[in-house]
Amino acid sequence: MVFSSLLFLLAFLPLNLICYFIAKDLRTRNIILLIFSLIFYAWGEPVYVLILLFMSFACWWFSRRLESEKRERDKRKWLTFAVIVCIGTIGIFKYTGFFVQNLNFIPFINLPVPKISLPIGISFYTFQLLTYVVDVYRGEVPAQKQYYKVLLYAGLFHQCVAGPIVRYGDIENEINARKTTLSSLYTGVNRFVYGLAKKSILANSCGALVDMLLLSDGAIGDVSLLAQNLETIQGRSALTLWIGMAFYMLQIYLDFSAYSDMAIGLGLMCGFHYKENFNYPYTSDSITEFWRRWHISLGTFFRDYVYIPLGGNRKGKLRTYLNMFVVWGLTGLWHGASWNFVFWGLYFFVFLVLEKALIGPLLKKTGIWKHIYVIVVVYFGWVFFRFTQLPLMTAVLKGMFCANGNAFSTYESGRLALRYLLFFVICCVASTPLMSRIREWMRDRGQKSPGFALAEQALGVAVPCILLILSVVALTGDTYNPFLYFQF
């Protein structure tokens, strides 16, 4: 089940909210949320809900034992057990096939590659549980005495399957004592609706275009599909490939930020305040700033639980760069069990080191060119990200510069560019803070003009209603509706 499905919108969410607000006490509301969360998770993968139950129990039990110990050595023992369980579980399900494939490159080794399905959301709830146990070890949060509350924290359907990665300390008080006001409910509904529109109207349309223009490289080892797609890509004009990657760049932002918007909105409806996960990253002045604005919860996880414990920037330049190398290699690997993701992470590592060591101060003096630099670097980074198979990735990169013997433009690609130009501009505007600044300007004007305030309030009610209707219409009969980050 996904947020942008009619089943969720017309049945699951209304029923959840009705049951939630009928309940009088917080304990009952928490149990209702937990039941609905387990149903939500088990809807597509009923067996894998057992992994969520097991890992939550293990981290709850280890954290209780850890907190009860007096000696540092014993505390570390229980922390180590928790890390082994979490990393071991995600390693088995996410990286076993990748490990065996790479072992098979060694002469005389030819092991069968196991086909293990990846449980939805395991990368997200594993990291959440890890932060919980580590924070208990550090003394930053107390160990939760009730197992069901740890399970609720890890499994809340708002953010369990695709983030944002929520730290226990950020919502501990709200699990134990929270109030839902009409104001937070209204704000949450609005935030959810804006995210839904961003997903169903913009991201889904971008995704359909991307699949049409760039195709899919299919599963690794599917030689026939790869050969067929290579032939098709090599026949594409350079303009077609540039357009396809431009829409992919928009799709991945609109899709993932839309999910985060909806998750934050759902949390507000029930009194939870999740931190922002995106802050208009495509408006950044540097790659360093881009990664402070993109997938903020993942970036802060690697900063606080990997980079700083490794020594951060406290042990000299060489050690700093080594720590950054480890972090960005792991960041890439977190996104998928494929070398293209590792290359993608290390690609950004190179630019981050360049900015730290050489070009950082110069970027501030380049005016609009620093924005162009960021867009170009990120644009080509998404080429590494999208294609798991090197031949297809190489074919796309060559084709973009007419190195496949293809034309730069054809009559069809020119018509394609004109046909989707307006839609492209709308998606670009949706990726900037322009609309939020217009809303802020209207609110400021409303404080000085009663008539303007009335118009602003009317729009504040009408626009979400219109967007909700348009979203439902867009989802009716729409066969393209996946969330990209479900695969990670």
Buried (B, 14 or more C-beta within 10 A) or exposed (E): BBBBBEEBBEEBBEEBBEBBBEBEEBEEBBBBBBEBBBBBBBBEBEEBBEBBBEBBBBBBBBBBBBBEBEEEEEBEBBBEBBBEBBEEBBBEBBBBBBBBBEEEEEEEEEEEBEEEEBBBBBBBBBBBBBBBBBBBBEEEBEBBEEBBBBBBBBBBBBBBBBBBBBBBBBBBEBBEEBEBEEEBBBBBBBBBBBBBBBBBBBBBBBBBBBBEBBBBBBEBEBEEBBEEBBEEBBBBBBBBBBBBBBBBBBBBBBBBBBBBBBBBBBBBBBBBBBBEBBBBBBBBBBBBBBBBBBBBBBBBBBBBBBBEEBEBBEEEEEBBBBBBBBBBBBBBBBBBBBBBBBBBBBBBBEBBBEBBEEBBEEBEEEEEEBBEBBBEBBBBBBBBBBBBBEBBBBBBBBBBEBEBEBBEBBEEBEEBBEEBEEBBEBBBEBBEEEEEEEBEEBBEBBEEEEEBBEBBEEEBEEBBEEBBEBBBEBBEEBEEBEBBBBEB
